């Protein structure tokens, strides 16, 4: 059995997307949500604007149960299938689902996009170390996304880390 980690999922959606339809699909597959972040405007980048429109919002879900880190590839692939399911009839996404995980000293996100700081895991899935936990707090790396440089994210991530520690003991 591989490293036991806590499942974290970011949901980025257009203002008209009904999150309540997606939540049961995730919980039905991965179990109970321990807690979630507040929804907030995603104004860090216009990367998704052409496909998903403007005024996007983001919310993060932290699941209750630990899982083996090597399962992140299959979890990313499932999230991609959900994105496709909820896409428009012309194939444009209405929701972007970013799965990742948290362990004691790291917060990792998965991606389909390659880059120098991402590790290939297989099946067109890459992994990115987004934040590290050191000196009693979450620390950025050169490539850390702007949204994770904000204190509000480090607060819920610290809460998630506490949950991970409790589950490990």
N, C-alpha and C positions, 0 to 999 in steps of 0.2 A: 504494500500500500504506500502510495506517495505522500508527499507533504500535505497535511490537512490544513485547508484554508477556508476562509469565509467568502461566500459568493456575494458579489456586489454587481448591481446592474444600473446603468444610467439610461434614462428614457428621455430622448429629445423629440419633441413633437410640435406640430403646428397647433395654433390655438383652437382649431375645430376638432382635433382628435379626442376621442372619448377614451381616456385611460382605463376606465372601469371595464372595458371589453378585453383589454390586454392583460390586466392583473391576474385574472383567474387562469389564464393559460400559463403564466409563469409560475404561479403558486401550485397549480396542478402538476407541473413537471418537477419543480424544485423545492416545494414545501413552503412553510410559513415564512412570511416576511417579519423579521424582528422589529425593524423600524425603517422609516424613510426620511429623506431630507424634505424640506419644504420645496415646493415648486418655485422656480425663479426664472426671470427672463434670461435667455441665452444671448447675451450681447457681447460675447468674447470674440466672435468671428462671423464673417458672412459666408463661410465655406458652404453651408447647406442652403443658403437663400435661393439659389437658382432652382434647386430641386424641390425644396420643402416650403419655400416662401419666407416671409419675414415674421418678426414677433414670435419666434420660437420660444418654448419653455423647456426647462430641464428639471428632472427629478431623479434622485438616486434611491435605490432600494437595497437594503441589506437583509439577506436571508438568514434564517436561524441556524440552519444545520451546516456543519463543516462538510467539505468534499475533498477529493484528491485533486491536486493542482493539475495533473495531466488531463483531467476531464474538461479543461477549459476549451479545448478544440471543439469537442462535441457541443458544448454549451454555446459557443460562438456560432456554430453552424445552425443550431436550433433558433437562435435569435435572428439570424439572417433569414431563415424561413418565415419567422413571424413578421419581419419587416416586409417581406414580399407579400404575405397574406394580406396585410393592411395597406398595401400600396394602392394608388389610384388605378383606374382601368387602363390608363396610358403607361403604367409602370413606374410612376414617380412615388418615392417614399413619402409617407405621411408621418412616419415615426422612425427614429434611428435608435437602435438598442445596443448599448455598449456594455458587454459583460466583462467582468474582471474579478480579481480576488484580492483579499487582504490576508496577510500573515503578520507575525510579530514585527518584522522590520521592513515590510514592503507593501506597497499598493501597486498592483499590476493590472493593466488594461490589455485587452486583446484587440486586434485590428486585422483588416484585410489588406491594409496598405503597408508596403515595405518601406524601410528607411534604415539608415546606418545604425541607429540605436535600437532597432527591433530585431528580435530573434525569431527565426522561422520555426514553427512548431509542427507543420504539416497541414495538408488539405487547405492551402492558401490562407492559413491563419498565422499571425505573428503575435508576439507578446512584447509588451513594453513596460519596463520598470518606470512608473510614473512618479512615485514619491518614496522616500525612505524614512524610516522612523529612527531618530537618533537624538540623544540628549533631551529625552522626554518630549519630543515633538516631531511632527512631520516636516521633512525638509525637501525642497525642490531640487531638481536636476536641471541642467541646461535646457533640456527639451520638454520639461514639464509644461503642460497646457496652461494658459493664463488663468482659466477658472480654478485650477488647483493651487494657485498661488494665493488665493484669498483665504482669510481666516475662517470664514463660515464653513468651508469644506474641511478644513483641518479639524474643526470641532466635531462634526459628525463622524469623520474618519477616526478620531481618537475614541469616540464612543464605540465604533465598530471594532477597534483594536481591543478595547476592554472586553467586549463580547467574545472575541476570538480567544483571549487569554482565559476567560471563564470557561469556555467550551473545552479548552485544552486540559484543564485541571480536573 
